[in-house]
């Protein structure tokens, strides 16, 4: 009977066990001899590398902190505090800049535009007074009632020049150049008027020629320079009003973003802390919502007032100023036409063109929906214009039949139906309309300033208060993890 081979028990050596437990890569070889018949088989066993334990790499402490809930709350609190303070600071800066522009408009730009308009009017009145004195045949402007008007107009023009010179910025080279040209040409104009006056006293007919040259210098050079100065300053007024009528978009966006961030932060904390209400964030949200409502209300009032100042003040003022300029130019043309003894002269042609332009401007302004504050004064101006045109037709009739004394009396007389009286009433009505519109514009600009006067400081206070409220809301939640 065949004997069976003795059984062989195989085990891992102690070294292999230690290597597997400690992760040491130790290869253990064991030879096993199995007798299968007459052949021996040798098996080699190695340690499976999958059984080795890799050492765990530790993350950096700050990464662990910011990925933890306390770290996220800290980041959230810092971001919210920065957002609400930024909202308050940006709103304060935007409103402050807006207030500065409005204050500049009130104290600098608009008075400068008015001074430019007054300069034009005063120079035009002085030229008309000088011409009228020759029509009246009084022997020079100092011997007639026009002397006082001429002197007053020159004084007003000087005051307007001083105001404009002091008000123009040193960096506004174009306006300074215009003022310099006005002053330089005025000296030449006064020389021509003085020469005309001296020749008129001496009985020399050439005085009229000097006066015509002086009036041409005034009408063709000096007054256009003054008009350009006025147009430039009026455009600056309109530009400032247009800018202040715009809503502060940046302040709106930043404040709205901060408000949304506060709401989302409360939802996040509600989910994390299982609490429905965070007092600190709730207070911050209410404060930021209050800032938003304040900004919206103040901006709407400011925008409405700015638009009112532009459409009911600046634009009608420019239209009435143009009408007054046309009236003064037409008056100078009328008196020069009388001096030239004819109805076919260039002065008479210019008078007809400017008189028609004046009528069109007054009609357009009365039909406009803007400038209602000066409607009464404009209607009085239309009545005076009709009377002036009627008097001018009488002048033309007198000149056609060669009756120069009658024409001169109608043009320069003091009666209620004379051309000079009707023109004076027209000019006074237009000046009253300008003053009334300026008052309305000034009231609107004041409303613009007042509507947001406290918001510049208030927004900064609200922003800082929101920062403290956010800190008060986040800090207790952080303490729960200590």
Phi, psi and omega in degrees: 000135186280129182278138179279151180289144180297143181287143182242122179266126180252136178220153173289141178291157176305324180296322179293321178297315180297321179295324180289323183285323184267356179083009180281132182278085180249124178270123181251126180245131176227133178263126176243134181251115176249125180265103175248098186072235180256009184250145178247137181244131181252123178252135179248118180257131176240157181284131178290124182294340178292341179278350180289143181258118178281142177291136181283126180278128181280137176283162180293149184300319183292330177291318178298323181293313185285342175270353177274165180297316176301321179296318179295321177295322178297313178299318179299315180297316180296317181296319180293317179298317178297322183293314184289323177292320177297319178299316178294319182292317181293319177298317179298317180295317181295315180292321178298318177296321178296317179296322179295320178294320179294319179295321176297321177296317182293318190259347186229299190293310182292315175300325178293319177297319178294322178296322178294320177294319178294324177298314179299311183297317182296318178295320179294319178295320179297318179295317178296322179294318179297319180291319181297326180298327178285326179295320182289344177071032183274003178080031178117156188291334181283350181261006182234170176292342177290344179299316180295319179295319179296313180297317179297319180294320178294320177297317178297320179295321178296316178298318179295323177297317179296315180298316181293319180295317179289332184273335182288134179294146179294342178270354179271080186296323183294315180294320178296322178294320178297317179295320179297319179293323178298313181297316181296317180286333177297322178300318178293322179297316179297324177296318179294319179294319179296320178294318178297320180294318180295318179292326179294321178295324181280357179080017180272125180297342182294347179300325179295324179294317177297320179295320178297319178296318179296317179294322177296320177297319180293312186286325187265340185236303188291310181296320174299325176295315178296324179293320177297321177296317180295316180299320180297315181288324177296322177295324177295321177297312181296322179295317179296318180294322178296320181292318180287343178280348180278145179286143178287086188298319182298315179298320178298313184294316181293317179296318178296320179296318178296320179295317178296319179298321178295318179296315180296323179296321178294321177296321178295314180294326178298320180287324183282315187265355182060025176249143182274345190218130173243107187303316183298311180292328177295317177296316179299320179295318179295319178296317181292323176295321176297320177297319179297315179295319178298316180296318180295311181297313180296322180293320179295317178295316180297317180296317179297317180293321178296318178295322177296317180298324181283313186277330182257355180238289187298311182297311176297324178299315179300320180294315180292323177298319176298319179297319180294321177298315178298320180296318181292321176295319179295323179296318177296321178296321181297313182291323177294324178297322178293318179297329181274000172059042180195157180260358181251014181283166178296327179297320179293323177295316178297322179299315181298318181293315183287327177294321178292319178296323177297313180299318180296320181294317179294318179296317180297322181289322178291328179279345181288153178276357181255163178074030182294338182297332183251023183298318181297315180295324179291324177293323175296324178294321178296319178297317179294323178297317179299318177295322179295317179295323177296318178295323180293324176297323176296323178296316180298320179297316180296319180292325179296326178267008176079015182269079183294317180302321179293318178299317180294323180294320178292322184286321188243004181288171183254003180291162184293334182263006182280162180295320181296320180293318180292322177294319178299320178294321178296312182296321179295319179295319179293321177295320177297322178296318178297316179298319181294318178292324177296320177298316179296320178295317180297321178296319179293319179295323176297321177297323177300314182293316183290329186299332182231023185294326182263351186289329181299315179281319183298322181295323179291319178297317179295320180298314179294319179298320176298322178299315177296321180295320178297315178300318178294335179275326182277323187302314178300326178291325177292322180297336180294342182259002181276000000 
